[in-house]
Amino acid sequence: MALGSPSALIVTPAPIEGFAPTAQPKTSAAVVERVPDLEQTRLADRALAVAPEPLPDFDLGREAPSEARTPASAQEFCAACGAPLAGRACDLCGRVTGKVAPPGRQRTTPIVACPTCQSRVPHAVICEKCHTPMPLRELP
């Protein structure tokens, strides 16, 4: 079936019994009234020529480096667990990593298996993976 125009798609439904009609009657056109003493927006002429001005020198808030940077440590550490890396894969947690942790991030707590989720995590009060309490360990 071919439709002659898009207005053929508009169907006015019949009113539903038991429902009150809308509070506002239909209006055919809205009347726009201008506000007195309101200045209208003026647009600049496209032919208006503005001379470009150079920007002033801004202070970037950084000082020039005064000395050479501290060289990175020759020892690399796993970004996941902080253990020393001997190769591309960590010997402690088994993750293959291309990223290294900074030298100050070596683990001081031992890596243990969580009794609930069996994840290898650093020993803490709660497991960082499943958030269940970890058993107490004996101090050396």
Buried (B, 14 or more C-beta within 10 A) or exposed (E): EEEEEEEEEEEEEEEEEEEEEEEEEEEEEEEEEEEEEEEEEEEEEEEEEEEEEEEEEEEEEEEEEEEEEEEEEEEBBBBBBBBEBEEEEBEBBEBEBEEBBEEEEBBEEEBBEBEEEEBBBBBEEEBEEEEEEBEEEEEE
